[in-house]
Amino acid sequence: MKADLVFINGEVVTIDHDNRVVEGVAIKDNRIIAVGSNREVQQYCSDDTTSIDLDGKTLLPGFIDAHLHLTIYGTNLLGVSCIAPHIHSLHDLFVDLRKKAMVTPKGQWVRAWGFNEKKLVENRYPTIQELDEISTDHPIVIIRTCNHTSIANSKAVEIANITEGTSDPAGGIIERNQDGSLTGKLIENAHMNLFEYASYNAEELRVGMKLASEEFIKAGVTSIHDAGAYGDGSENLRIMQQAVNSKDIKVRVYAIIGSLTNSHEFVLKMIEAGPITGLGDDWLRIGPAKLFTDGSSIGPTIATREPYSHSENDYGIVYYNQDELNRILGEAHKKGFQITAHAQGDRAVEMLLDCIEKALIEHPRKDHRHRIEHAGITPLDLQKRIKRLGIVIIPNPVFMYVNGDTYLEYYGDRVEVMYPVRDYIDQGIIAAFGSDAPVTFLDPLLGIHAALNRKSIKGQSVGENQCIGIMEAIRAYTWNGAYASFEENSKGSIEVGKFADLVVLNDSILKVDKMDIKDILVVLTMVDGKVLYDPMNLSRVRSIHIPIVN
């Protein structure tokens, strides 16, 4: 058998059982057929084989992002970006919102995303009156970076049937001024409920998914675990399947059954419909049933066992009580689903552990691989239960880089057990990294940087006791993600027989200073044996025989 393509002279980080680093890889169709020295892989060459000389560059398994929001990431690209480089103040944001309103038909939504009041000179939210000055002909909503809070104008709250007399929804807050008037700020379930009205139409969702897929490929992400979107989860899943079939989505998708809006409704609907975790193919597969248990770590609205360090009476928000959690996820487990939940605070993590333990006692199952999404604050007593129950954790180390300075304010010494990946590895707990994009940056190399250094964006130490090594971090973004979706036999490492989902970096990830890892760039992404991203034309230097997909 002769190869279609070989990589030679590389730093090939295989992430196999022995963490071998070799020189080359040979590929036939969509599979890896040889891994080893230059001499070993070149034995598979013919006159028709493309040979790519990596010249010492790193070749990795394609990154697997075990928790992000495909649809939200993509549709955000259709709105106003609050993280654009020129946005330094509310005034800057208002200018962009006015420009967007001018090209948006009256009555249609104007949306902004990525808002963080702490990044602006005013250090505050806009008021409902300020948004009304931009337009009262358009509903306007600004979504905070955490995706758990928003600020809306009068037209938006009117469309959502929110008045001064509207009661707070369970697990949510409609903020009011002292005189009872609306501020426009909607927190947790109040924010989620707004998107019953502010959702995108089917065509916008399709366009957004395609845009998101293109960005993932550029970042070297070849597989994703999609953690849900606003609105009707079944509709989002239907459009996602169409986008995968049409190849508008070019990455492999593990679709978590959850929605940011009334997540239990989607879960119960899927339980009733019949399909369970694992249904699908190598491009789109049904993942775990997911609920929300608490809020945002940066909100802050996570459910904690002790009060926040900056607010002695604040313990966060819980979405479901223990009985509700046990009933819904317990039924999903009974029917054969992998189960998971968004659980950030230690109180929320403990509730989910109680739920999983009860489900396993009542209906034992081997190799269930139940998950916890985020597990933000996870002290030793909870870690021991996680290990005993065989649970997979999906932490987000990039949060420590982006939010670390604020975490120190909100949680104090608890940062030492926030996303505690060192502890997980030492205890034999499998942790698969996710970016939670667009909540924060997609870039897996930034996530790896954060896991190695545990420094905030301002350079503060944020739980340095949880630093890990480079091989451990790469594994958490590759093989561990495959394990979390029961797919470690087909992807997640560079081994014979696995899919040719690969990433080339512009430097040696093993030799560069660990403080500079965030500056490394992806220069080639291959999915299923096809080059989808190649800005340096690495694959076109010697041959045109490799299939190039634009």
WOVEN-V177396 format. One record per residue. PHI is phi in degrees with one decimal (none if undefined). D_LAST is the distance of its C-alpha to the last C-alpha in whole Angstrom. Layout:
<<PHI:D_LAST> <PHI:D_LAST>>
This chain:
<<none:28> <-104.7:25> <-81.2:22> <-77.7:19> <-152.1:18> <-129.7:21> <-100.5:21> <-131.4:24> <54.7:26> <-109.8:25> <-101.4:26> <-89.7:25> <-90.8:27> <-76.6:27> <56.4:29> <-78.8:31> <-58.1:34> <-101.1:35> <53.5:33> <-64.5:32> <-117.9:30> <-125.3:29> <-99.6:28> <-146.3:25> <-144.1:23> <-115.9:22> <-129.5:20> <-127.1:20> <55.3:18> <-111.0:17> <-125.0:20> <-82.9:22> <-112.6:25> <-157.5:27> <-139.7:27> <165.9:30> <-74.8:31> <-54.7:29> <-61.1:32> <-65.9:31> <-78.3:27> <-71.4:28> <-64.4:30> <-94.7:27> <-85.0:25> <-131.9:26> <-63.5:25> <-96.7:22> <-84.4:21> <-80.5:18> <-117.3:20> <-108.6:19> <-86.4:22> <-76.9:22> <51.8:25> <87.3:26> <-68.2:23> <-82.4:23> <-113.9:21> <-124.3:21> <-60.1:21> <-56.2:18> <-66.6:20> <-114.9:21> <-89.7:22> <-83.7:26> <-165.2:26> <-149.9:24> <-120.9:24> <-54.0:20> <-66.1:22> <-65.4:24> <-56.8:21> <-70.4:19> <-70.0:22> <-56.7:23> <-67.0:20> <-89.4:22> <-107.6:25> <-87.6:27> <-90.0:26> <-82.2:30> <-102.2:28> <-58.1:27> <-56.4:28> <-86.2:31> <-87.2:32> <-118.9:35> <-148.3:38> <-61.4:38> <-57.9:39> <-60.3:35> <-65.8:34> <-62.1:36> <-60.5:35> <-67.5:31> <-65.2:33> <-64.6:35> <-61.0:32> <-67.0:30> <-63.1:33> <-65.8:33> <-107.0:30> <-109.4:31> <-56.2:33> <-56.2:36> <93.2:37> <-90.7:33> <-74.7:32> <-111.1:31> <-121.3:30> <-128.6:30> <-137.6:28> <79.0:29> <-68.8:33> <-144.2:35> <-58.5:38> <-73.0:39> <-92.8:36> <-106.1:38> <-62.9:41> <-76.9:43> <53.2:42> <-155.1:43> <-79.4:41> <-70.2:41> <-93.9:44> <-63.4:44> <-66.7:46> <-64.2:43> <-71.3:41> <-65.5:43> <-67.7:43> <-72.3:40> <-170.5:40> <-112.1:42> <-88.2:40> <-119.0:37> <-71.3:37> <-119.7:36> <-137.3:35> <-113.6:34> <-98.8:32> <-67.9:34> <-55.9:31> <-76.7:33> <63.3:32> <-118.8:36> <-144.9:37> <-145.0:37> <-127.4:39> <-128.5:39> <-87.3:41> <-62.3:44> <-63.2:42> <-67.7:39> <-69.3:42> <-64.1:44> <-61.5:41> <-82.6:41> <60.2:45> <-102.6:46> <-126.5:49> <-61.7:52> <-89.8:54> <-72.1:50> <-75.5:51> <-62.7:49> <-72.2:46> <-58.3:47> <75.0:45> <-150.9:44> <-136.6:46> <-98.8:46> <-70.0:47> <-131.9:50> <-75.2:52> <-61.0:56> <-85.2:57> <91.3:55> <-74.2:52> <-75.4:49> <-88.0:47> <92.7:43> <-84.9:42> <-123.4:41> <-118.4:41> <50.9:40> <-62.4:40> <-66.3:41> <-65.9:38> <-58.7:36> <-65.5:39> <-57.4:37> <-80.0:34> <-67.6:36> <-109.2:36> <-98.3:33> <-70.3:30> <-85.6:27> <-79.6:27> <-60.2:24> <-66.8:22> <-63.2:22> <-63.0:21> <-62.3:18> <-61.1:17> <-62.0:18> <-62.4:16> <-65.0:13> <-61.9:13> <-63.1:15> <-56.9:13> <-62.5:10> <-69.0:13> <-61.6:14> <-60.4:11> <-61.7:12> <-86.0:16> <83.3:15> <-86.9:16> <-107.1:15> <-139.1:18> <-133.0:20> <-108.8:24> <-80.6:24> <-96.1:27> <101.6:27> <-138.7:28> <-74.7:30> <80.2:32> <-72.8:32> <-63.4:30> <-68.1:30> <-67.0:28> <-62.3:26> <-65.8:25> <-62.3:25> <-67.7:22> <-62.3:20> <-62.6:21> <-61.9:20> <-68.3:16> <-67.1:16> <-63.0:17> <-85.6:14> <66.8:12> <-67.9:12> <-100.8:13> <-107.2:11> <-102.2:14> <-81.2:17> <-121.6:20> <-107.3:24> <-90.9:25> <-70.6:28> <-86.3:31> <-163.6:32> <-135.6:32> <-73.4:33> <-111.3:35> <48.3:38> <-57.2:36> <-64.0:39> <-64.7:39> <-66.4:35> <-60.8:37> <-64.6:40> <-63.8:38> <-71.6:36> <-60.5:39> <-67.5:40> <-70.2:37> <116.9:38> <-66.7:34> <-129.9:34> <-50.6:32> <106.6:30> <-66.0:30> <133.4:26> <-135.1:24> <-73.4:21> <-105.9:19> <-145.5:21> <-134.5:25> <-70.9:28> <-102.8:29> <-78.6:32> <-80.1:34> <-132.5:35> <-118.9:37> <-99.3:38> <-106.7:41> <-149.6:41> <-105.5:39> <-100.7:37> <-67.7:38> <-100.8:38> <-54.5:40> <-91.9:42> <-138.6:42> <-71.6:42> <-90.4:45> <-115.6:47> <-80.6:50> <-117.9:52> <-65.9:52> <-60.3:49> <-66.5:50> <-99.8:50> <-151.4:52> <-68.6:54> <-109.7:54> <-106.6:51> <-118.0:49> <86.9:46> <-122.6:45> <-113.4:45> <-79.2:43> <-130.2:45> <-79.6:49> <-60.9:49> <-64.1:50> <-65.8:47> <-61.1:45> <-62.0:47> <-68.3:47> <-73.0:43> <-72.9:42> <-62.2:45> <-67.8:44> <-62.5:40> <-60.9:41> <-58.3:44> <-82.0:42> <114.1:39> <-75.1:37> <-66.2:36> <-122.9:37> <-158.9:36> <-158.9:37> <-69.7:36> <-141.7:39> <-100.2:39> <-80.3:43> <-63.8:45> <-66.8:47> <-67.4:44> <-60.1:43> <-62.8:47> <-61.8:46> <-67.8:43> <-62.4:45> <-59.7:48> <-63.6:46> <-65.0:44> <-62.5:48> <-62.5:49> <-62.6:47> <-72.5:47> <-68.0:51> <-75.7:51> <-140.0:48> <-58.4:47> <-150.5:44> <-80.2:43> <51.5:39> <-75.2:39> <53.1:36> <-58.1:37> <-124.1:36> <-128.4:36> <-82.7:34> <86.7:34> <49.6:38> <-57.9:39> <-109.7:42> <-137.2:43> <-71.3:47> <-58.6:48> <-62.4:50> <-75.6:47> <-59.1:45> <-62.4:48> <-68.5:47> <-59.0:43> <-62.8:44> <-62.9:47> <-87.0:45> <71.4:42> <-93.2:39> <-94.9:36> <-105.4:35> <-117.6:32> <-85.0:33> <-130.5:31> <-61.1:32> <-61.0:30> <-59.4:33> <-68.3:35> <-75.2:33> <-77.3:33> <-111.0:36> <-55.5:38> <-62.4:40> <-73.6:41> <-59.0:41> <-59.7:44> <-71.4:46> <-78.0:45> <-123.2:46> <58.1:48> <-66.5:48> <-66.0:46> <-60.6:43> <-71.1:44> <-125.5:43> <-93.3:40> <44.5:37> <-81.0:40> <-68.2:37> <-57.7:40> <-62.2:42> <-58.6:40> <-63.0:39> <-62.9:43> <-95.1:44> <78.8:41> <-90.4:39> <-83.6:36> <-123.0:34> <-108.5:30> <-76.4:28> <-133.9:27> <-87.1:26> <63.4:27> <-56.7:24> <-92.5:24> <-57.6:28> <-145.5:27> <-69.4:24> <-70.3:21> <-49.0:21> <-61.5:22> <-68.1:24> <-69.9:26> <-63.4:27> <-64.5:28> <-54.5:30> <-65.3:32> <-68.5:33> <-77.2:34> <-111.0:36> <47.2:37> <-114.9:37> <-74.9:37> <-61.6:35> <-93.8:38> <90.9:39> <-77.0:42> <-73.2:42> <-129.5:41> <72.8:42> <-62.7:42> <-62.6:44> <-100.8:40> <-62.7:38> <-125.7:37> <-90.2:35> <-63.7:32> <-63.4:32> <-63.9:33> <-69.4:30> <-62.4:27> <-60.6:29> <-66.2:29> <-100.0:25> <-135.4:25> <-59.2:27> <-62.4:29> <-64.9:27> <-64.3:26> <-62.1:30> <-64.3:30> <-115.4:28> <62.6:30> <-123.9:27> <-69.3:28> <-82.9:29> <-119.3:25> <-159.7:23> <99.5:24> <-152.0:25> <-96.9:24> <-142.2:27> <-58.3:27> <97.7:26> <-86.1:24> <-60.4:20> <-83.3:18> <-105.4:16> <-137.7:17> <-136.2:16> <-109.4:17> <-104.1:19> <-83.9:21> <-151.4:24> <-87.5:27> <-70.9:27> <-86.0:30> <-106.8:32> <-68.6:31> <-58.3:34> <-63.6:33> <-76.4:33> <-105.6:30> <-62.0:28> <-64.5:27> <-95.3:25> <-70.0:23> <-117.7:19> <-80.4:17> <-119.2:15> <-160.7:13> <-128.1:12> <-119.0:12> <-127.2:12> <59.1:14> <81.3:14> <-114.8:10> <-79.8:9> <-105.5:6> <-148.0:8> <-158.5:9> <-64.2:11> <-94.9:14> <57.2:12> <-61.4:14> <-84.6:13> <-113.2:13> <-71.0:17> <-112.9:19> <-159.5:17> <-112.5:14> <-75.1:15> <-69.3:13> <-68.9:10> <-109.0:6> <-111.8:4> <-82.2:0>>
